């Protein structure tokens, strides 16, 4: 049996996940086609919350510490809250930025880290006055599902910008087949045996 495009088998969940991004130990589940929007919103809102908590607890903490004998007057909960929000923010903010970039490129984490297996054609490019054949597969920039930033975001968050940041709705498509960009249509190789 053939597997669907962009699907992978998760060793932890022991099942095949459509458009698998990764297995997340924090939510004890795989992040894929059906729940990527909710995972993305979770980390973005978590990042914003860490920024808010750190920004609102740091100034009072510093003000108390600057008073005479302030170290004895400070509540341990303020220090702990400030520290935890900073630590979680240090991890969540870059993670949110990474996934925002992935969302805008319509690419999963697995696709980011491993080279995809596509039978691609080759094209000519001019170098030093001579024509050379260039294998497109070797291009690290090739992503057949990159439809443009707006369309990529709509693929995951839905068509209506009013619901993009609400945990409602479903991604576009069925999870089995994905639209390809025009460049991919022009360069994907077709074997005569496949016809």
C-alpha positions in Angstrom: 0.0 0.0 0.0 1.3 3.4 -0.9 1.4 6.1 1.7 -0.1 9.5 1.2 2.0 12.6 0.4 3.6 14.1 3.5 2.4 11.3 5.8 4.8 9.5 8.2 4.6 6.7 10.6 5.1 7.7 14.3 7.1 5.2 16.3 5.7 6.5 19.5 2.0 6.6 18.6 2.4 3.5 16.4 0.2 4.9 13.6 0.5 6.8 10.3 0.0 10.6 10.7 -1.2 12.7 7.8 1.1 15.7 7.1 3.1 14.8 10.2 5.1 17.6 11.7 6.6 16.0 14.8 5.7 14.0 17.9 5.4 16.4 20.8 6.1 15.0 24.2 4.6 18.1 25.9 1.1 17.4 24.5 1.8 13.6 24.3 0.5 13.4 20.8 1.6 13.8 17.2 1.2 17.2 15.5 -0.1 16.7 12.0 -2.8 17.7 9.5 -5.8 17.9 11.8 -4.2 19.5 14.9 -1.3 21.7 13.6 -3.4 24.9 13.8 -4.2 24.2 17.5 -0.6 23.4 18.3 0.6 26.5 16.5 -1.9 28.7 18.4 -0.9 27.0 21.7 2.8 27.9 21.3 2.1 31.4 20.0 -0.3 32.2 22.9 2.2 30.6 25.3 4.9 32.8 24.0 2.8 35.9 24.3 1.8 34.9 27.8 5.5 34.5 28.8 6.3 37.9 27.4 3.3 39.5 29.3 4.2 37.8 32.6 7.9 38.7 32.4 7.2 42.3 31.4 4.7 42.8 34.3 6.7 41.0 37.0 10.2 42.3 36.3 9.7 46.0 37.0 8.1 45.5 40.5 10.7 42.9 41.3 13.5 45.3 40.5 11.8 48.1 42.4 11.5 46.0 45.5 15.1 44.8 45.2 16.4 48.4 45.0 14.9 49.3 48.4 17.0 49.0 51.5 16.8 45.4 52.7 14.7 44.7 49.6 16.1 41.2 49.3 14.4 40.3 52.6 11.1 42.0 51.6 10.6 40.4 48.3 8.1 37.7 47.9 9.6 34.4 46.6 6.6 34.0 44.3 7.5 37.2 42.4 11.1 35.9 41.8 9.8 32.5 40.8 7.2 33.8 38.4 9.7 36.1 36.8 12.3 33.3 36.4 9.8 30.7 35.0 8.3 33.1 32.5 11.9 34.0 31.3 12.9 30.4 31.0 9.8 29.3 29.2 9.9 32.4 27.0 13.5 31.6 26.0 12.3 28.3 24.5 8.8 29.2 23.3 9.6 32.4 21.5 12.2 30.9 19.1 10.0 27.8 18.7 7.0 30.0 17.8 9.1 32.0 15.3 10.4 28.7 13.7 6.8 27.4 13.3 5.7 30.7 12.0 8.3 30.5 9.3 7.3 26.8 8.6 3.6 27.9 8.3 4.5 30.7 5.9 6.5 28.2 3.8 3.9 25.4 4.0 6.6 23.0 5.2 6.6 20.6 8.1 9.5 20.1 10.6 10.2 16.7 9.1 10.4 18.2 5.6 12.7 20.9 6.9 15.2 18.5 8.4 15.2 15.7 5.8 15.5 15.8 2.0 12.2 14.8 0.3 12.1 12.0 -2.2 10.8 13.5 -5.4 11.6 12.4 -8.9 12.4 15.7 -10.4 13.5 16.8 -13.8 16.5 18.9 -14.4 16.9 22.3 -16.0 19.6 24.2 -17.8 21.4 27.1 -16.2 24.0 29.3 -17.7 27.3 29.4 -15.9 30.5 31.0 -17.1 29.0 31.3 -20.6 28.2 27.5 -20.8 24.9 25.7 -20.3 25.0 23.2 -17.5 22.3 20.7 -16.4 21.3 21.4 -12.8 19.5 18.7 -10.8 16.6 20.5 -9.0 16.6 17.8 -6.3 19.9 19.2 -5.1 18.4 22.6 -4.6 17.7 23.1 -0.9 15.1 25.7 -1.7 12.7 23.4 -3.6 9.4 23.0 -1.9 6.6 21.7 -4.1 3.8 22.8 -1.6 4.9 26.5 -1.3 1.9 28.3 -2.8 2.8 31.8 -1.5 2.6 33.1 2.0 -1.1 33.9 2.0 -2.2 30.6 0.5 0.2 28.7 2.8 -1.3 30.3 5.8 -4.8 29.5 4.6 -3.9 25.8 4.1 -3.4 25.5 7.9 -5.4 28.3 9.5 -8.4 28.4 7.1 -9.6 30.9 4.6 -11.1 33.5 6.9 -8.6 35.8 8.7 -11.2 36.4 11.3 -10.8 32.9 12.6 -7.0 32.5 12.1 -6.2 33.1 15.7 -9.3 31.3 17.2 -9.1 27.6 18.0 -11.9 26.7 15.6 -12.2 25.4 12.1 -10.3 22.9 10.0 -7.4 23.0 7.6 -8.1 23.1 3.8 -8.2 19.9 2.0 -8.5 16.3 3.0 -5.0 15.5 4.2 -4.3 13.0 1.5 -3.5 15.3 -1.4 -2.1 18.8 -1.4 -2.0 21.4 -4.2 1.4 21.9 -5.8 2.9 25.2 -6.9 3.3 25.8 -10.7 7.1 25.3 -10.5 6.6 21.8 -9.1 4.1 20.9 -11.9 6.7 22.0 -14.5 9.6 20.1 -13.0 8.3 16.9 -11.6 9.5 14.1 -13.8 7.0 11.6 -15.2 8.2 8.1 -16.1 6.6 6.5 -19.1 6.1 3.4 -17.0 3.9 5.3 -14.6 1.5 6.3 -17.4 
